[in-house]
Amino acid sequence: MSNKRILVISDLHAPYSHPDAVKFLKSVKDKYKPDRVVCIGDEIDNHAMSFHPSDQSLYSAGDELKAAREIIWQIEELFPKVTVIESNHGSLAYRKAKVAGIPKEMLRPYAHVLDVKHWTWERHLTLTLPNKQPVFFTHGQSANTRTFTLNKGMSAVQGHFHEKFEIVYWGNEERLNWGMTVGCLIDDDSMAFQYNNVFVKRPIIGCAMIVDSQPLLIPLVMNRKGRWNGRVN
């Protein structure tokens, strides 16, 4: 792959994704024609399996997985090959199994659980951009984007921090570097995210591209009813 046009899918938290997330990503694909796709993690929510109290009005664990898969399969239809970054929500079943003393070898591989054919999972990922500079991908390491990318010593991309949707730049003797935190694609009205109500900052809905080695944030702009306005900036 040339890595000229890398799409970064932000935290989906399926099945509690924004209702227009798939349509939005399709339009991003049509406009930018990515040659590589990285899902930054939290592709599913696993709310019912959380270590925190879950809302009993929402899906049971089994029904949640079924509903999440329906969304993941729509994403897979758009993007058959995706590199997914391991994350706190995506790994919940395996972390719960660890607490229960169940060996990982006794669990189904994650790709089999989601029933996706050509998606792969990485703890972290480093790619070489067309300008020969490296870029590091991880789920989320610091709420401060500048601190995150400075600590990596290279350009870097993260998710996890839903209210962060920003690009910062810094330079050294060798090159201009940047850091990007890519927001999320959640449905903030879902009961799965009621914890957000105690915070002043709101989640920012969107995704990102890296085009010709430069970062680009793409917001999902909504109307007054909270639905996507149908345009990709």
C-alpha positions as CSV (number, residue, x, y, z in Angstrom):
1,M,0.0,0.0,0.0
2,S,1.2,3.5,-0.8
3,N,-0.2,5.1,2.4
4,K,-1.1,8.2,0.4
5,R,-4.6,8.3,1.7
6,I,-5.2,6.7,5.1
7,L,-8.6,6.7,6.6
8,V,-8.8,6.7,10.4
9,I,-12.1,5.4,11.7
10,S,-12.7,6.9,15.2
11,D,-14.4,5.1,18.1
12,L,-17.6,3.5,16.7
13,H,-18.8,1.8,19.9
14,A,-21.2,-0.3,17.9
15,P,-24.1,-0.8,18.4
16,Y,-24.3,2.6,20.0
17,S,-22.8,4.4,17.0
18,H,-24.2,7.6,15.6
19,P,-27.2,6.5,13.4
20,D,-25.5,8.1,10.3
21,A,-22.0,6.8,11.0
22,V,-22.0,4.2,8.1
23,K,-23.5,6.6,5.6
24,F,-21.0,9.3,6.6
25,L,-18.0,6.8,6.2
26,K,-19.3,5.8,2.8
27,S,-19.3,9.5,1.7
28,V,-15.8,9.9,3.1
29,K,-14.7,6.9,1.1
30,D,-16.3,8.2,-2.1
31,K,-14.6,11.6,-1.7
32,Y,-11.2,10.7,-0.4
33,K,-10.7,7.1,-1.8
34,P,-8.5,5.8,1.0
35,D,-5.8,3.2,0.1
36,R,-5.5,2.0,3.7
37,V,-8.0,2.0,6.6
38,V,-7.1,2.0,10.3
39,C,-9.8,1.7,12.9
40,I,-8.4,3.4,16.0
41,G,-10.2,1.0,18.4
42,D,-13.4,0.7,20.4
43,E,-15.1,-0.6,17.3
44,I,-17.7,-2.2,19.6
45,D,-18.9,-1.0,23.0
46,N,-19.5,-4.2,25.1
47,H,-21.6,-2.0,27.5
48,A,-23.3,-5.1,29.0
49,M,-19.9,-6.6,29.9
50,S,-18.4,-3.4,31.3
51,F,-16.5,-3.5,34.6
52,H,-18.7,-0.5,35.5
53,P,-22.4,-0.7,36.2
54,S,-24.4,-1.2,32.9
55,D,-27.8,0.2,32.1
56,Q,-30.3,-2.7,32.4
57,S,-32.6,-1.0,29.8
58,L,-30.0,-1.7,27.1
59,Y,-29.1,-4.9,25.3
60,S,-28.0,-8.0,27.1
61,A,-24.4,-9.0,26.2
62,G,-25.5,-11.5,23.6
63,D,-28.0,-9.2,21.9
64,E,-25.5,-6.3,22.0
65,L,-22.9,-8.4,20.2
66,K,-25.5,-9.3,17.5
67,A,-26.5,-5.7,17.0
68,A,-22.9,-4.6,17.0
69,R,-22.0,-7.2,14.3
70,E,-24.7,-5.8,12.0
71,I,-22.9,-2.4,12.0
72,I,-19.5,-3.9,11.8
73,W,-20.6,-5.9,8.7
74,Q,-21.8,-2.7,7.0
75,I,-18.4,-1.2,7.7
76,E,-16.7,-4.4,6.4
77,E,-18.7,-4.1,3.2
78,L,-17.3,-0.6,2.7
79,F,-13.8,-1.5,3.8
80,P,-13.0,-5.2,3.4
81,K,-9.4,-4.8,4.8
82,V,-9.0,-2.9,8.0
83,T,-6.3,-2.8,10.6
84,V,-7.9,-2.4,14.0
85,I,-6.0,-1.1,17.0
86,E,-6.6,-3.0,20.3
87,S,-8.6,-1.0,22.8
88,N,-10.2,-1.0,26.2
89,H,-13.8,-1.7,25.0
90,G,-12.8,-4.1,22.2
91,S,-10.8,-6.2,24.6
92,L,-13.4,-6.4,27.4
93,A,-14.3,-10.0,26.9
94,Y,-10.6,-11.0,27.0
95,R,-9.9,-8.8,30.1
96,K,-13.0,-10.3,31.9
97,A,-11.7,-13.8,31.0
98,K,-8.3,-12.9,32.5
99,V,-10.0,-11.8,35.7
100,A,-11.9,-15.1,35.8
101,G,-8.7,-17.1,35.2
102,I,-9.7,-18.4,31.7
103,P,-6.7,-18.9,29.4
104,K,-6.8,-16.9,26.2
105,E,-6.3,-20.1,24.2
106,M,-9.8,-21.2,25.3
107,L,-11.4,-18.1,23.7
108,R,-12.4,-17.5,20.1
109,P,-10.2,-15.2,18.1
110,Y,-11.7,-11.7,17.9
111,A,-12.1,-11.8,14.1
112,H,-14.2,-14.9,14.5
113,V,-16.3,-13.3,17.2
114,L,-17.1,-10.4,14.8
115,D,-17.2,-12.7,11.8
116,V,-14.9,-10.5,9.6
117,K,-12.7,-12.1,7.1
118,H,-9.8,-9.7,6.4
119,W,-9.6,-7.4,9.4
120,T,-6.5,-7.7,11.6
121,W,-5.7,-6.4,15.1
122,E,-2.5,-4.7,16.3
123,R,-1.7,-3.4,19.7
124,H,0.0,-0.4,18.1
125,L,0.9,0.4,14.5
126,T,3.7,2.4,12.9
127,L,3.5,3.2,9.1
128,T,5.8,5.0,6.8
129,L,4.2,7.9,5.0
130,P,5.0,9.0,1.4
131,N,7.3,11.7,2.7
132,K,9.3,8.8,4.3
133,Q,8.4,9.9,7.9
134,P,6.8,7.5,10.4
135,V,3.4,7.8,12.0
136,F,2.4,5.9,15.1
137,F,-1.2,4.7,15.8
138,T,-2.6,3.7,19.2
139,H,-6.0,3.7,20.8
140,G,-5.3,6.4,23.4
141,Q,-2.3,7.3,25.6
142,S,-2.7,10.9,26.8
143,A,-5.6,13.4,26.9
144,N,-3.0,16.0,25.9
145,T,-2.4,15.5,22.2
146,R,0.9,17.5,22.2
147,T,2.2,15.5,25.1
148,F,1.2,12.3,23.4
149,T,3.0,13.0,20.1
150,L,6.1,14.6,21.8
151,N,6.5,11.4,23.9
152,K,6.4,9.3,20.8
153,G,9.0,11.4,19.1
154,M,7.1,11.3,15.8
155,S,3.8,12.0,14.2
156,A,1.1,10.1,16.0
157,V,-2.7,9.3,15.9
158,Q,-5.0,8.3,18.8
159,G,-8.6,8.0,19.6
160,H,-10.3,7.2,23.0
161,F,-10.8,10.8,24.1
162,H,-14.2,11.5,22.6
163,E,-14.2,15.2,23.2
164,K,-10.8,15.7,21.6
165,F,-10.8,16.5,17.8
166,E,-7.6,18.3,17.1
167,I,-4.2,18.4,15.3
168,V,-1.1,19.9,16.9
169,Y,2.3,20.5,15.2
170,W,5.8,20.5,16.5
171,G,9.2,20.5,14.9
172,N,12.7,19.3,15.5
173,E,16.0,19.4,13.6
174,E,14.9,16.5,11.4
175,R,11.3,17.2,10.4
176,L,7.9,18.8,11.0
177,N,5.8,16.4,13.2
178,W,2.1,16.4,14.1
179,G,-0.2,14.7,16.5
180,M,-3.9,14.0,15.9
181,T,-6.8,12.9,18.2
182,V,-9.7,11.8,16.2
183,G,-12.9,12.2,18.2
184,C,-15.5,9.4,17.9
185,L,-18.6,8.2,16.0
186,I,-20.9,7.5,18.9
187,D,-24.6,8.3,19.4
188,D,-24.3,10.7,22.4
189,D,-28.0,10.4,23.0
190,S,-27.7,6.6,23.7
191,M,-28.1,5.5,27.3
192,A,-24.8,3.8,27.0
193,F,-23.2,7.3,27.3
194,Q,-25.2,8.7,30.1
195,Y,-22.0,9.3,32.0
196,N,-21.2,12.1,29.5
197,N,-24.0,14.1,31.1
198,V,-21.8,15.1,34.0
199,F,-19.2,16.7,31.8
200,V,-19.2,20.2,30.2
201,K,-17.2,19.0,27.2
202,R,-19.2,17.1,24.6
203,P,-18.1,14.3,22.3
204,I,-17.0,15.5,18.8
205,I,-18.3,13.2,16.0
206,G,-16.1,12.6,13.0
207,C,-13.2,10.7,11.6
208,A,-9.8,11.6,10.0
209,M,-7.7,11.2,6.9
210,I,-4.0,11.4,6.3
211,V,-3.6,12.7,2.8
212,D,-0.2,12.9,1.2
213,S,1.4,12.7,4.7
214,Q,-0.7,15.5,6.2
215,P,-3.5,15.0,8.8
216,L,-7.1,16.1,8.1
217,L,-10.0,16.0,10.5
218,I,-13.5,15.4,9.0
219,P,-16.4,16.3,11.3
220,L,-19.8,14.8,11.0
221,V,-21.7,18.0,11.0
222,M,-25.2,17.6,12.4
223,N,-28.5,19.5,12.0
224,R,-30.6,20.6,15.0
225,K,-32.1,17.1,15.2
226,G,-28.7,15.6,15.7
227,R,-28.6,13.9,12.3
228,W,-25.8,14.3,9.7
229,N,-26.3,17.1,7.2
230,G,-25.2,14.9,4.4
231,R,-22.1,16.8,3.4
232,V,-18.4,15.9,3.8
233,N,-16.1,18.8,4.3
